[in-house]
């Protein structure tokens, strides 16, 4: 291997598979009822499966987001359908683009729980996800003993 190519591979790291490749590799395992298509019930189970990690988890997340989004009238979710979505037409979701964006975001996400040391009650904010039932007791615990 030429030194410049080796350096580029080292700096850039391994390329991730495309959305369609990930779907093709994993579809048989995802299609639990073996009917050749992914149902809402199957993707509901898959997004909760802790054994699915990495690129397959990102692909399932993208599929679930499209199913929930309501923007697209989706046909049966088959391997053939996912392959047909790579034609650049605007008549179906751009799974590849969403997958690439999600993969990039996941790669940049910090896994550190509290980035600036111990948590502070002043740094807690609810936001728009209606999580006060969770934040209230966590905030109380932090206010009582942030090091715990």
N, C-alpha and C positions, 0 to 999 in steps of 0.2 A: 504494500500500500504506500502511496506517495505521502511524504511527510505533511504536506499542506492539507491533504484530504484527512489524514489522521487527526491533525490539529482542529480542523473544522468539525469533525465528528465529536471530538472531545469537548470543544467549546459549546457546540449546539446541543449536545446530548442526543439521546435516541428520539427519533420521530415517533409520535403516537400514530396509531392506526386511524384510518378514516372511520366515520360513523358507520358507513355501510359495511366496512370490513369487520368492525366489532359486532354489528348485528348478525352478519353471516356466520361468524365464528360461534356466537352464543345462542342463536335463535332456537336451535333444537332443545337446549336446556331450559330456555325461557318458556317455550310453548309446552306447558305441563300437560295439557289435555291432548296434545299431539294432533290438533286439527289444522295445522298449517298457518294459523294466524294468532296474533296476540290480542287477547280480550282485555277490557278494562279491569276485570277481576284478576287476570294474570299479572298485569302491570302493577295493580295495587299491592299484590303479594310481593312482587319483585322489589319494589322500592323499599319495603320493610325488611328484606332479607339481608342480615348482616354478613352473609358469606359472599355477597356480590360487592366487589370493591374495584377501585381504579376505573379504567376506561369503560368496562361493562356497566358499572354503576352510573357513570356520566351518561352513557347512551340510554339507559332505562330512565334516568331523570329527564332527559330531553323528550323521550316518547311520552312520559307521563305529563309533562308540562304542556305538550301539544294537545293531548287528550283532554286535559282540564281546561285549556285556554278557551275553547269554544269558537275560535276564529275560523277553523277549517272544518269542512264537511269531510270526514275521514272515511275512506273505504276500509275494507278488511286490511289489517296491518300484517301483511305477508312479506317475506323476503323480497319477492318480485316488486311489491309496492315500494319498499325502501330503496331498492336499486333504481326504480324509475324516477325517484325524487332527485336524482343527481343531474337531471337534464337542464337545469337552470331556469325552468319555467316557473312563473309565479302562481301557478294553479294549485300548488301544494306547498307545505312548509319546507323551509330550507334547513333540513335536519343537519346537514354538514356544517353550515354556518353556526347554528346554535350549539352544536357539539364542540366545535373548535373554540367558541367563546367560553363555554362552560369549562372546558379542559384548561384553557389559559387561566381563567379565574381561580379554579381549584388549585392549580400549580402555584399561584401567587398568594394564596390564603395562608395566613399565619396559623399555626396550631397551638400557639401559646395562649393559655386561658386569660391571664391578666398580664398584658404587655408591659405595664409600667409598675411592676411590683404588686403589693397587696391592693385589693380593690378598695374603693372609697364609696361611701353612700352618695357622695356628690356626683359620681360618674355614672350612676344608674339612670337610665331613661327608658320609658316604655316604648315610645315609637308607635307605629300604626298596626302592630300585629296582635294587639289585645292580649298581652302576656302579663297583665298585672297580677293575676293569680299566682304566677311563678315569681315575678320580681319582688312582690311584697315580702314574702318570707325570706328570700335571699338577701334583700336589702336590709331587713331587720337583723339577720345573722351577721352581715358585714358590719352594721353599725355597732353591734354588740362586741364582736371580736373579729376584726379583719384578717388576722393571722391564722384563724382556725381552719 
